[in-house]
Amino acid sequence: MADLQDHQLSFPEAVFLRPRMYTHGGTFGEIIAFLDGYYSGMAKVDPDAPPVDEWAGFREWLARKLDAPWSEVLDRLIQVESGGDGSRAMLEHIQEFRASGK
């Protein structure tokens, strides 16, 4: 937890760390649906908002990393990770993306 205190959390990191604060059950699928809906709604208001760009960049980066189509990467993660600890894996992906500076 000390390493998390060394940097400011992004909104997706905060959601994955405390998913039941943002979703009913805190399941991996709920978290993904919440975040995708949140950023989709924000994009309707301001498509050039920095958080919208960061989320889109993250999805593109993740699609390349997982060799999956951009439009399907989150759905694939839900299918693959729903039985395991997908939230932990996704948090690690987000942190790796942010550390890469992309």
N, CA, C and O of each residue as an XYZ file, in Angstrom:
408
protein
N       0.820     -1.194      0.000
C       0.000      0.000      0.000
C       0.862      1.254      0.000
O       0.427      2.298     -0.488
N       2.064      1.173      0.532
C       2.931      2.353      0.582
C       3.259      2.859     -0.806
O       3.347      4.070     -1.012
N       3.447      1.938     -1.792
C       3.759      2.394     -3.144
C       2.591      3.136     -3.773
O       2.804      3.992     -4.631
N       1.376      2.836     -3.375
C       0.212      3.560     -3.879
C       0.160      4.979     -3.328
O      -0.420      5.864     -3.958
N       0.754      5.206     -2.171
C       0.751      6.539     -1.586
C       1.772      7.449     -2.259
O       1.747      8.664     -2.062
N       2.662      6.873     -3.045
C       3.701      7.652     -3.697
C       3.221      8.367     -4.954
O       3.925      9.242     -5.459
N       2.075      8.031     -5.463
C       1.560      8.719     -6.648
C       0.063      8.957     -6.505
O      -0.630      8.297     -5.731
N      -0.401      9.917     -7.275
C      -1.825     10.228     -7.259
C      -2.571      9.163     -8.058
O      -2.189      8.836     -9.182
N      -3.620      8.634     -7.477
C      -4.398      7.595     -8.152
C      -5.204      8.182     -9.293
O      -5.740      9.285     -9.193
N      -5.281      7.432    -10.373
C      -6.214      7.778    -11.444
C      -7.598      7.300    -11.001
O      -7.722      6.511    -10.065
N      -8.622      7.781    -11.677
C      -9.968      7.358    -11.327
C     -10.145      5.847    -11.499
O     -10.697      5.206    -10.605
N      -9.697      5.247    -12.617
C      -9.833      3.782    -12.720
C      -9.114      3.022    -11.612
O      -9.621      2.008    -11.131
N      -7.944      3.497    -11.201
C      -7.249      2.844    -10.092
C      -8.099      2.914     -8.825
O      -8.228      1.924     -8.105
N      -8.670      4.066     -8.559
C      -9.504      4.222     -7.361
C     -10.695      3.270     -7.401
O     -11.053      2.672     -6.387
N     -11.304      3.134     -8.573
C     -12.466      2.241     -8.716
C     -12.051      0.791     -8.494
O     -12.752      0.047     -7.809
N     -10.912      0.378     -9.069
C     -10.479     -1.008     -8.893
C     -10.008     -1.297     -7.479
O     -10.084     -2.440     -7.030
N      -9.524     -0.294     -6.771
C      -9.105     -0.510     -5.386
C     -10.285     -0.609     -4.425
O     -10.224     -1.341     -3.438
N     -11.350      0.122     -4.711
C     -12.546      0.089     -3.849
C     -13.811     -0.007     -4.707
O     -14.612      0.927     -4.751
N     -13.981     -1.133     -5.381
C     -15.062     -1.258     -6.356
C     -16.479     -1.128     -5.779
O     -17.388     -0.676     -6.475
N     -16.669     -1.513     -4.535
C     -18.029     -1.444     -3.973
C     -18.435     -0.021     -3.606
O     -19.594      0.230     -3.273
N     -17.486      0.908     -3.666
C     -17.849      2.320     -3.493
C     -18.526      2.855     -4.755
O     -19.240      3.857     -4.705
N     -18.297      2.174     -5.901
C     -18.773      2.668     -7.193
C     -19.785      1.755     -7.865
O     -20.525      2.194     -8.745
N     -19.826      0.490     -7.462
C     -20.756     -0.461     -8.068
C     -21.491     -1.219     -6.965
O     -21.095     -1.191     -5.800
N     -22.548     -1.885     -7.351
C     -23.362     -2.600     -6.367
C     -22.603     -3.760     -5.731
O     -22.504     -3.853     -4.507
N     -22.066     -4.649     -6.578
C     -21.432     -5.842     -6.031
C     -19.924     -5.862     -6.127
O     -19.269     -6.701     -5.509
N     -19.366     -4.939     -6.900
C     -17.920     -4.883     -7.040
C     -17.335     -5.960     -7.934
O     -16.133     -6.222     -7.884
N     -18.182     -6.596     -8.764
C     -17.654     -7.628     -9.654
C     -16.848     -6.987    -10.778
O     -17.000     -5.803    -11.078
N     -15.998     -7.786    -11.382
C     -15.156     -7.300    -12.463
C     -16.002     -6.728    -13.609
O     -15.705     -5.650    -14.126
N     -17.039     -7.445    -13.996
C     -17.926     -6.974    -15.070
C     -18.604     -5.654    -14.729
O     -18.723     -4.775    -15.583
N     -19.046     -5.513    -13.486
C     -19.667     -4.251    -13.052
C     -18.677     -3.091    -13.117
O     -19.025     -1.986    -13.534
N     -17.453     -3.354    -12.703
C     -16.439     -2.296    -12.708
C     -16.166     -1.839    -14.139
O     -16.130     -0.640    -14.416
N     -15.975     -2.792    -15.039
C     -15.709     -2.452    -16.439
C     -16.887     -1.689    -17.030
O     -16.690     -0.684    -17.713
N     -18.107     -2.151    -16.776
C     -19.294     -1.469    -17.299
C     -19.397     -0.055    -16.730
O     -19.721      0.885    -17.456
N     -19.123      0.099    -15.441
C     -19.177      1.409    -14.811
C     -18.172      2.359    -15.451
O     -18.523      3.472    -15.842
N     -16.911      1.914    -15.557
C     -15.875      2.786    -16.111
C     -16.127      3.116    -17.574
O     -15.961      4.263    -17.991
N     -16.525      2.125    -18.351
C     -16.788      2.389    -19.764
C     -17.968      3.349    -19.927
O     -17.933      4.235    -20.781
N     -18.996      3.179    -19.123
C     -20.129      4.098    -19.160
C     -19.752      5.493    -18.690
O     -20.190      6.486    -19.272
N     -18.958      5.573    -17.658
C     -18.505      6.860    -17.125
C     -17.758      7.643    -18.196
O     -18.051      8.813    -18.443
N     -16.788      6.985    -18.829
C     -15.991      7.686    -19.840
C     -16.773      7.929    -21.128
O     -16.522      8.918    -21.816
N     -17.706      7.060    -21.465
C     -18.561      7.302    -22.633
C     -19.437      8.526    -22.409
O     -19.601      9.355    -23.303
N     -19.998      8.631    -21.210
C     -20.813      9.806    -20.876
C     -20.000     11.078    -20.877
O     -20.453     12.108    -21.375
N     -18.790     11.017    -20.319
C     -17.924     12.188    -20.300
C     -17.562     12.610    -21.725
O     -17.472     13.803    -22.018
N     -17.356     11.635    -22.603
C     -16.998     11.934    -23.992
C     -18.131     12.628    -24.728
O     -17.885     13.413    -25.644
N     -19.366     12.351    -24.343
C     -20.516     13.028    -24.974
C     -20.502     14.512    -24.637
O     -20.882     15.342    -25.463
N     -20.070     14.849    -23.434
C     -20.029     16.240    -22.982
C     -18.782     16.943    -23.515
O     -18.862     18.065    -24.014
N     -17.636     16.282    -23.407
C     -16.362     16.881    -23.832
C     -15.461     15.780    -24.381
O     -14.702     15.169    -23.630
N     -15.541     15.521    -25.699
C     -14.754     14.433    -26.268
C     -13.236     14.620    -26.150
O     -12.481     13.656    -26.275
N     -12.797     15.846    -25.914
C     -11.367     16.121    -25.810
C     -10.874     16.222    -24.364
O      -9.739     16.631    -24.123
N     -11.717     15.853    -23.412
C     -11.319     15.920    -22.007
C     -10.138     14.977    -21.761
O     -10.151     13.847    -22.249
N      -9.124     15.412    -21.021
C      -7.963     14.555    -20.765
C      -8.299     13.166    -20.203
O      -7.672     12.192    -20.620
N      -9.258     13.031    -19.278
C      -9.567     11.677    -18.800
C     -10.135     10.776    -19.901
O      -9.892      9.569    -19.904
N     -10.888     11.360    -20.829
C     -11.436     10.583    -21.946
C     -10.289     10.087    -22.824
O     -10.258      8.924    -23.226
N      -9.357     10.978    -23.113
C      -8.188     10.595    -23.916
C      -7.358      9.520    -23.220
O      -6.882      8.584    -23.863
N      -7.183      9.657    -21.898
C      -6.393      8.673    -21.158
C      -7.065      7.298    -21.191
O      -6.387      6.288    -21.380
N      -8.387      7.247    -21.011
C      -9.104      5.972    -21.029
C      -9.022      5.342    -22.419
O      -8.795      4.138    -22.543
N      -9.206      6.149    -23.462
C      -9.097      5.633    -24.828
C      -7.674      5.136    -25.091
O      -7.484      4.084    -25.701
N      -6.682      5.891    -24.633
C      -5.295      5.471    -24.797
C      -5.008      4.173    -24.066
O      -4.290      3.308    -24.569
N      -5.573      4.047    -22.879
C      -5.393      2.820    -22.109
C      -6.008      1.629    -22.843
O      -5.393      0.567    -22.934
N      -7.216      1.806    -23.363
C      -7.876      0.707    -24.088
C      -7.080      0.304    -25.315
O      -6.944     -0.886    -25.602
N      -6.549      1.286    -26.047
C      -5.725      0.987    -27.222
C      -4.449      0.248    -26.816
O      -4.064     -0.736    -27.447
N      -3.805      0.730    -25.764
C      -2.583      0.094    -25.258
C      -2.875     -1.342    -24.830
O      -2.114     -2.256    -25.148
N      -3.974     -1.539    -24.110
C      -4.341     -2.867    -23.623
C      -4.676     -3.796    -24.789
O      -4.327     -4.976    -24.763
N      -5.344     -3.272    -25.799
C      -5.675     -4.084    -26.977
C      -4.398     -4.568    -27.668
O      -4.312     -5.725    -28.080
N      -3.415     -3.687    -27.794
C      -2.133     -4.093    -28.394
C      -1.434     -5.133    -27.506
O      -0.919     -6.137    -27.998
N      -1.426     -4.881    -26.223
C      -0.745     -5.792    -25.285
C      -1.373     -7.184    -25.303
O      -0.666     -8.190    -25.249
N      -2.698     -7.235    -25.379
C      -3.399     -8.518    -25.335
C      -3.706     -9.068    -26.723
O      -4.337    -10.116    -26.857
N      -3.254     -8.353    -27.759
C      -3.497     -8.755    -29.145
C      -4.990     -9.011    -29.383
O      -5.393    -10.074    -29.856
N      -5.781     -8.016    -29.044
C      -7.238     -8.105    -29.191
C      -7.740     -6.850    -29.899
O      -7.127     -5.789    -29.777
N      -8.837     -6.955    -30.633
C      -9.402     -5.750    -31.243
C      -9.815     -4.748    -30.166
O     -10.332     -5.132    -29.117
N      -9.585     -3.469    -30.432
C      -9.909     -2.402    -29.480
C     -11.355     -2.509    -29.017
O     -11.642     -2.380    -27.827
N     -12.255     -2.740    -29.946
C     -13.682     -2.756    -29.616
C     -14.088     -3.958    -28.767
O     -15.169     -3.961    -28.179
N     -13.232     -4.977    -28.698
C     -13.580     -6.197    -27.964
C     -12.740     -6.432    -26.713
O     -13.006     -7.365    -25.954
N     -11.725     -5.591    -26.491
C     -10.767     -5.895    -25.423
C     -11.425     -5.964    -24.045
O     -11.097     -6.853    -23.260
N     -12.333     -5.058    -23.737
C     -12.960     -5.085    -22.408
C     -13.904     -6.270    -22.258
O     -13.952     -6.893    -21.198
N     -14.662     -6.588    -23.319
C     -15.549     -7.752    -23.257
C     -14.749     -9.038    -23.074
O     -15.159     -9.928    -22.329
N     -13.612     -9.133    -23.753
C     -12.764    -10.326    -23.600
C     -12.245    -10.446    -22.180
O     -12.208    -11.536    -21.610
N     -11.847     -9.319    -21.615
C     -11.358     -9.356    -20.236
C     -12.447     -9.823    -19.287
O     -12.180    -10.598    -18.369
N     -13.666     -9.361    -19.496
C     -14.774     -9.773    -18.630
C     -14.958    -11.285    -18.724
O     -15.130    -11.949    -17.702
N     -14.922    -11.839    -19.941
C     -15.102    -13.280    -20.121
C     -13.960    -14.069    -19.480
O     -14.194    -15.079    -18.815
N     -12.737    -13.610    -19.680
C     -11.570    -14.338    -19.184
C     -11.407    -14.192    -17.681
O     -11.093    -15.160    -16.989
N     -11.618    -12.991    -17.177
C     -11.281    -12.696    -15.783
C     -12.433    -12.873    -14.802
O     -12.223    -12.780    -13.593
N     -13.636    -13.124    -15.290
C     -14.771    -13.188    -14.369
C     -14.630    -14.304    -13.342
O     -15.197    -14.210    -12.254
N     -13.893    -15.349    -13.664
C     -13.713    -16.438    -12.718
C     -12.522    -16.256    -11.809
O     -12.418    -16.923    -10.780
N     -11.627    -15.367    -12.171
C     -10.410    -15.185    -11.386
C     -10.372    -13.826    -10.734
O     -11.408    -13.216    -10.469
N      -9.160    -13.356    -10.477
C      -8.985    -12.060     -9.841
C      -8.705    -11.005    -10.913
O      -7.620    -10.426    -10.960
N      -9.691    -10.766    -11.765
C      -9.550     -9.816    -12.857
C      -9.298     -8.407    -12.388
O      -8.596     -7.649    -13.058
N      -9.852     -8.041    -11.259
C      -9.666     -6.685    -10.745
C      -8.203     -6.422    -10.434
O      -7.690     -5.342    -10.729
N      -7.538     -7.380     -9.852
C      -6.118     -7.222     -9.524
C      -5.285     -7.120    -10.798
O      -4.390     -6.282    -10.903
N      -5.593     -7.986    -11.763
C      -4.861     -7.967    -13.034
C      -5.092     -6.648    -13.761
O      -4.156     -6.079    -14.323
N      -6.317     -6.160    -13.755
C      -6.627     -4.906    -14.440
C      -5.936     -3.733    -13.758
O      -5.424     -2.840    -14.432
N      -5.916     -3.728    -12.451
C      -5.225     -2.672    -11.714
C      -3.741     -2.666    -12.097
O      -3.150     -1.601    -12.275
N      -3.150     -3.839    -12.223
C      -1.753     -3.932    -12.628
C      -1.553     -3.412    -14.053
O      -0.557     -2.748    -14.338
N      -2.503     -3.714    -14.951
C      -2.433     -3.184    -16.320
C      -2.497     -1.654    -16.303
O      -1.724     -0.986    -16.991
N      -3.410     -1.115    -15.523
C      -3.553      0.355    -15.450
C      -2.279      0.978    -14.915
O      -1.815      1.990    -15.442
N      -1.715      0.399    -13.891
C      -0.490      0.956    -13.309
C       0.681      0.846    -14.288
O       1.510      1.753    -14.366
N       0.751     -0.248    -15.025
C       1.815     -0.396    -16.033
C       1.644      0.648    -17.137
O       2.622      1.251    -17.578
N       0.410      0.860    -17.581
C       0.134      1.870    -18.599
C       0.552      3.254    -18.136
O       1.207      3.998    -18.866
N       0.168      3.587    -16.919
C       0.516      4.925    -16.394
C       2.024      5.076    -16.229
O       2.570      6.151    -16.478
N       2.694      4.021    -15.814
C       4.149      4.096    -15.627
C       4.866      4.229    -16.975
O       5.965      4.780    -17.046
N       4.243      3.725    -18.037
C       4.869      3.819    -19.359
C       4.804      5.235    -19.924
O       5.530      5.573    -20.858
N       3.929      6.055    -19.352
C       3.824      7.441    -19.791
C       3.139      7.624    -21.128
O       3.291      8.670    -21.758
N       2.390      6.635    -21.574
C       1.729      6.726    -22.884
C       0.401      7.405    -22.798
O      -0.279      7.560    -23.812
